[in-house]
Amino acid sequence: MSDEELIDGTYKLVMCIATGGSSQVWEVIEQASGRHLAMKLLKTDTPDFKENKASLKYESEVLKTLDHPLIIKFEKFSSSRDNTYLTMEHFRAANVKLQIKANISSVHVRARRLFEGICQAMSHVHSKGWIHRDVKPDNVLMNKVGEIRLVDFSLSSKEVTGFSKMIGGGRLKTIQGTRTYIAPETIRKQAPTFQTDLYSLGILFYEVLTGKTPFQAPTPEELLRKHLSTPPPNASEFNPNVTPEMDRLIARLLKKKPAERHASIDEVLSELKRIKIFKEDVTDESLAQLAADKEGSAMSQLTDIRLDSRADAKLKEMLAADPALARQYAQDLRDKKEKKQAVEDERKAKILKSAKPTAAPAAPPQQPQQMSFQPMPQMPPGYPPGYAPYPQMQMPGMPPMGGPQGAMPGYPNQPMPQQPMPPLPFQPLPGAPMISGQPPLGMPQMAPAMPMPSMPVAAANPLAGKVPTGAIPSNSGAASPSPNPAMIATAGTLPVAGRVSVPTTATATTNVAAPRSVAAPVASAPPANKPAPIKTPPAAVAPPKPTAAPAPVEELEFMTELPDIL
């Protein structure tokens, strides 16, 4: 084996376990001892290599201070011109995230050991004054028997205490973490506390029990806003086997304010040991029975399947390949059909047996209808027989109306006088064409008005004697002579107090009294001595005071700074 195949001439690369944006995790063999170790090897072609190198060195410093069987053990940190790496204990197990995606039921079998083991490991981390700040299923390894290892301390930091906490020290300049598991106070750039790890732990519990995280959103910004304000649903809504006690434990871990969560990780562990996680215990035997129930026999799958085009083709292939199965399948179909028919016949027999003929109900006796007679009204004497009493528009004692055709109503045996209507002469319209054989187009002349009795002028017009006689027409049938223009000018109007003057020119109509003036209110002018009202200009309205602009909503521009930690 040449030196080119070794890292620093000591470690041989065996298999790549995981790959991230800045590093790779390899299984290596130490040549001197033959031990299998895990190596976190930095990529040298990344632009931020120096920052990644400093982060890896910082993680090695944190691991040196931790010594717990459930925390990955530190071995060595090295940085040279060619390679920068961190070697650790190699724990042969996949992370919990992959196991949830592969078979969540097997994770439920080991859920209690998983939860209690994480709490014990975090208790040791907190006792050393460190905050992990990136608790998630990806950073927890678990083998088949439920042993775990807590890994990845690259974001860990010390809790701010004492005078630094009083003056507001420890406030984050940048946000680091994984968006799905990040605590609300971290999003607000507040100093992390031990309760920050408890929030991430609550999301880990939730995902293990349900297979999904409590907060999901189409964009990273909306996801962070849900961490800040949206209450999480209960885990039992997605897994009915979760107990109410476990729902309450997770709900307290996911409180938005750190002070409302548990006081310490030891309090969480103590409560976890007292409650049941599942209503019905999940064991390997129950999982095996569940798998057997799902698989079933080949015959039950053939008979219970709801056939469609693909299933029908598959059924035909199976029956054609196995004649014995085809005969058994046909026999089962016949047996089911006969059994179904027997059940149906038995049901019909029970219905017929229980049915008894019932006599038709007797019709109730019909009661004879009693007819009511009303006395006829008494006829007046002399009323002709056969007519209804008191015809319309006739009072008692009046002679009967009607009679022979042409008689006047109310007067029997007296014919109605028939007077012919004289034809009305037509007056042709001016300019209307004349058509031979047809009457000229025109309007019928109105009958002459009935003569009105002549009245004395004094009685007809109270203003008689005050108006020159030339302006009033004569009572004779002839038209009055044309009036004198001077007289018209003098007598053209009738001045009456409070009334509107109306012209009183003479017309050619006979026996028409002088027209009177029409009463109408006259707008009175304001008195001359009354001063005109002074219009005062409206008071100057003070301009509205400029209102303070609403405080801008805190833009979470830093949301895009959150990396997805491997």
C-alpha positions, 0 to 999 in steps of 0.5 A: 500500500503506497502513501498516496492511498493514505491520509497523512500516511495514517488513515486509509479511506474505506467508504464515504458515509455522507457528503455535505457542501463543505465536507465529507464523512468517511469511514477510515482505518487507522493503519497502526491500530487497525481501528475503524474511525469516522473522519470529517474531511474538508473539501479544499476546493470551496471558496470559504475554506478558511471559515470551514477550517475554523469551524471544524477546529472549533467543533474539535475544541467542543468535543474535547470537553465532552465525555459521555457514552451517548456523545460521539468521542473525539479522536484527533484534529489535523490541518496541513497543506493537503488535508484538514480533518477531524477523526471521531468514534465510528458508530455503525448506524444510520441517522434517525432522519434516514430511518424515519423515511425508510421505516418509521414503525421500526423507529416507534419500537425504539422511540422511548430509548431514543427520546430518553437517550437524547435527553441524557446526552443533552443533559451532559452537554448543558452541564458543561455549559454548552448549547448544541443549537442544532438538535435534529434527527440528522444529528442523532445516530441510532442502531437496531437496539436503540443505542444512540450517539449525538453528533455535530457540535459545529454550532455549539456555543456557551450560554451568556450569563452574569454581567454580559447577560445584564447588559444585553450581550450575546445577541447574535449578529448572524443566524445559524441553524436549520430552518425546520428546527430553529427556535423563535428567539434565534430567528429574532437574533436573541441570545440562545439559552438551554430552552433553545435546544428544548424547542428543537427537541420538541420538533424532533419528538414530533417528527419521530412520532408522526413522520412529519414536522409541525411547521411546513411552508412553500418558502423559507420565509413563510416557514420562519414566520410560522415558527414565530406565530403559528401554534403547532397541531397535536401529534395525535392528529397524525398518529392516533396512537400518541397519548394526550400526555405526550401531546402536552409534553410536545406542546410545552416544548414548542412554546414560542416564549422560552420562559414557558418551556421546561426549566431544564432538560432534566425536567423533560427527562423526568416527565418523559419517564412518567408518561406513556408515549403510545396508547398501544405499545409498539413492539417487534411482535406487533409489527410482524403481525401487522406485516403478516396481516398486510401481506395476507394469502394469495387467494385473499388478495385475488378475491378481495382486490378491486379489479381494474384494467391492470389488476385484471391483466395481472389476475389472468396471468396468475391464473394462467401460470398456475392451473391449480390456483385457477381451479381453486379460485373458480371454486371459491367464486362458486362457493361465495355465490352459493353462500350469498344466494343461501343468505338471500333465500333465508332472508326472504323466507323470514320476511314471508313468514313474519308477514300475516294477512290483515283484514282491511279496516272497515269504512266508517258509517256514512252520516246522512247529510242534512240539507238546510233550507232558507226561507225565500224573501217575501215578494212585494205585492204586484211583483211579476212571478218568475223574477228574482226578488229585488233586482239590481238598482231597485228598492222595495215598493218601486215599480219593476224595472224593465219592459219591452225593448226600447222602454226606458229603465224604470218606466215600463211600457213607455218607449225611449224617444229615438231622436236622430243625430244630425250630421256634423258638417266637415270643415276642410283643412287648408291645403288638403287635397280634394279627391273626387267621390270622397268627402274632403279631409277636415275636422268636424265643426263643433256645435254652437255653444249654448247661449249663456244668459247675459249678465250685467257688466257690473255683476260680471266684472267687479272692475267694470267702470274702471276699464275703458269700454273699448277694451271690453267686448259687446254682448251682441253676437257681432264681433266688436270693432277693432279696438283703438291701439291707444286704448289697448295701450291704456287698457292692456293690463289690469293692475291688481294689488298682489296679482300678476297682470294679464293682458285683456285684449278683446276677442271675437267670441260673443257673450264672454266676460272679461278675463280676470287676472291670475293670482300668483305670489310676487317675490318681494324685494328686500328693503332698501335700508337693510344692509346686505349681509356680509359674508365672512370668509370661513375660518382658516382650517389648520392643516392636519398634523403629520401623523407618524408613519407606522413602524415598518414591519421587521423585514426578515431579510436574514432568513436567507442567511440560514444554511441547511446544516448537514 
